[in-house]
Amino acid sequence: MNRREFMQCATLIVTGASASQLGFALSEEQSQYLASAPNYIHTAVSYFNAEQRAIVTAIADVIIPRDETPGAVDAGVPRYIELMVSDWFSDDERAIFDAGLKDLQTRVPLELGRPFVELEKDQQEQILEKLESAAGDSSWYEFGNVLRAFISDAPFICQIKELTVWGFFTSEVGATQVLRHDPMPMEFDGDYPLSPDDSTWSGGLTA
């Protein structure tokens, strides 16, 4: 099972979603893994401290804010991120994430006089854009690499962006209130007409 397939299984275990709802088919290896996995009821994850949890929440809100539709915080993405970092990241991946989070805790107050979570949203966004510019050489940004395996040495900004987007669109909120749910999975009509304000379909796409 490759890393992408493993992350798919992790999402199904953490969120309780179904593969058909998320628009991908399980391999035989994934099906066997999930069939033998224990129930994942994790009600009291406590990997982050309060300040770190607030920073992760603020970042998720910048990446997918609430507007006419729910945002990442509405979908419970910060808790999802904490679960994934705590229980599913490798030691090396976790070390990268922890270092990035610590950098925001320590460097930002020294440079701007206020903690990250107390900054205006546009200031938070500028900081994240600087992190992204600094990480631009990572293979995570390889053009057209949308079906990549999870990149283990991806910088912190890449990790948290991927977890935010993945956690949001595999949540019930993201899959049914933001993506337009298609109850007929495993079908794809590349010629389906969409108006300019239409969202994409949440089902019918294979991973």
C-alpha positions in Angstrom: 0.0 0.0 0.0 1.5 3.3 -1.0 1.4 6.5 1.1 -1.5 8.0 -0.7 -3.6 4.8 -0.2 -2.6 4.8 3.4 -3.7 8.4 3.9 -7.0 7.4 2.3 -7.5 4.7 4.8 -6.5 7.0 7.6 -9.2 9.5 6.5 -11.9 6.8 6.4 -10.9 5.7 9.9 -10.8 9.2 11.4 -13.8 10.7 9.7 -16.1 7.7 9.3 -16.7 8.7 5.6 -17.2 6.1 2.9 -15.0 5.7 -0.1 -18.0 6.1 -2.5 -18.9 9.4 -0.9 -15.4 10.6 -1.4 -15.3 9.5 -5.0 -12.6 6.8 -5.0 -12.5 3.0 -5.1 -10.6 1.0 -2.5 -7.9 -1.5 -3.6 -8.1 -5.0 -2.2 -5.2 -4.3 0.1 -7.0 -1.2 1.5 -10.2 -3.2 2.0 -8.3 -5.9 3.9 -6.6 -3.2 6.0 -9.8 -1.5 6.9 -11.6 -4.7 7.6 -9.0 -5.6 10.2 -8.5 -2.1 11.7 -9.9 -1.5 15.2 -12.6 1.1 15.7 -10.9 4.5 15.8 -12.7 6.5 18.5 -10.3 9.3 19.6 -12.2 11.8 21.6 -9.3 13.4 23.5 -6.4 14.0 21.2 -3.9 16.3 23.0 -0.8 16.4 20.9 -0.7 20.2 20.5 -0.7 22.7 23.4 -3.3 25.4 23.5 -1.1 28.0 21.7 -0.2 25.5 18.9 -3.8 24.4 18.6 -4.8 28.1 18.1 -2.2 28.6 15.5 -3.3 25.5 13.5 -6.9 26.7 13.7 -5.9 30.1 12.5 -3.9 28.6 9.6 -6.8 26.3 8.5 -9.1 29.3 8.6 -6.8 31.3 6.3 -6.5 28.4 3.9 -10.2 27.6 3.7 -12.1 30.5 5.3 -15.9 30.6 5.9 -17.7 32.6 3.3 -21.0 31.7 1.6 -20.2 28.1 2.5 -18.6 26.6 5.6 -14.9 26.8 6.1 -12.2 24.5 7.5 -12.9 25.3 11.1 -16.6 24.5 10.6 -15.6 21.1 9.3 -13.4 20.3 12.3 -10.2 20.4 10.2 -8.0 21.6 13.1 -8.8 18.4 15.1 -8.3 16.3 12.0 -4.8 17.8 11.6 -3.9 17.2 15.2 -5.0 13.5 14.9 -3.0 13.0 11.7 0.2 14.6 13.1 -0.2 12.7 16.4 -1.1 9.3 15.2 -0.4 9.0 11.4 2.7 11.0 10.6 6.1 9.3 10.7 8.7 10.5 13.1 10.5 12.5 10.4 7.3 14.1 9.1 6.2 15.0 12.6 9.6 16.6 13.3 9.2 18.8 10.3 5.6 19.8 11.3 6.7 20.5 14.9 9.6 22.7 13.8 7.4 24.7 11.5 4.8 25.2 14.3 7.5 26.2 16.7 8.9 28.7 14.2 5.5 30.4 14.1 5.3 30.4 17.9 8.7 32.0 18.4 9.8 34.0 15.3 6.5 35.8 14.6 6.1 37.5 18.0 9.8 38.7 17.8 9.4 40.1 14.3 5.9 41.6 14.6 5.4 42.1 18.3 2.3 40.0 18.6 1.6 36.2 18.4 0.5 34.7 15.1 -3.1 34.2 16.3 -3.4 37.9 17.3 -2.5 39.2 13.8 -5.0 40.4 11.3 -5.9 37.8 8.8 -4.2 39.5 5.9 -1.0 39.6 8.0 -1.3 35.9 8.7 -1.8 35.3 5.0 1.3 37.2 4.2 3.4 35.1 6.6 2.0 31.9 5.0 2.8 33.2 1.6 6.4 33.9 2.7 6.6 30.3 3.9 5.3 29.1 0.6 7.8 31.1 -1.3 10.7 29.7 0.8 9.4 26.2 0.2 9.0 26.7 -3.6 11.9 24.2 -4.5 10.0 21.3 -2.9 8.8 18.6 -5.2 5.4 19.1 -3.6 5.0 22.0 -6.0 5.9 20.1 -9.1 3.6 21.3 -11.9 0.6 19.0 -12.5 1.6 16.7 -9.7 -2.0 16.5 -8.3 -2.1 12.7 -7.8 1.3 12.5 -6.0 2.0 10.2 -3.2 2.3 12.0 0.2 5.8 13.6 0.1 7.5 12.7 3.4 10.0 15.6 3.4 7.6 18.3 2.4 8.0 21.5 4.3 5.6 22.5 7.1 3.5 24.8 4.9 3.0 22.0 2.4 2.0 19.6 5.1 -0.5 21.8 6.7 -2.0 22.9 3.3 -2.4 19.3 2.2 -3.9 18.2 5.6 -6.3 21.2 5.6 -7.5 20.6 2.0 -7.7 16.8 2.4 -9.4 17.0 5.8 -11.9 19.6 4.6 -13.0 17.9 1.4 -13.2 14.4 3.0 -15.4 15.8 5.8 -19.2 15.6 5.7 -19.3 19.4 5.6 -16.9 19.7 2.7 -18.2 16.8 0.7 -21.9 17.6 0.9 -22.1 21.4 1.5 -19.2 22.7 -0.6 -18.7 20.0 -3.2 -22.0 19.1 -4.9 -22.7 15.6 -4.0 -23.3 13.1 -6.8 -25.1 10.0 -5.5 -23.9 7.9 -8.5 -20.2 7.2 -7.8 -17.5 6.0 -10.2 -19.0 7.9 -13.2 -17.4 11.0 -14.8 -18.9 13.2 -17.4 -16.2 15.4 -18.8 -18.7 17.3 -20.9 -21.2 18.2 -18.1 -22.2 21.9 -18.3 -21.4 24.0 -15.2 -22.4 27.6 -14.8 -19.8 30.1 -13.5 -20.9 29.9 -9.9 -21.2 26.1 -9.8 -18.9 24.0 -7.6 -17.5 20.7 -8.8 -19.0 17.4 -8.0 -17.9 15.5 -4.9 -18.6 12.1 -6.3 -17.8 10.3 -9.6 -14.1 11.1 -9.6 -11.5 8.4 -9.3 -8.3 9.0 -7.3 
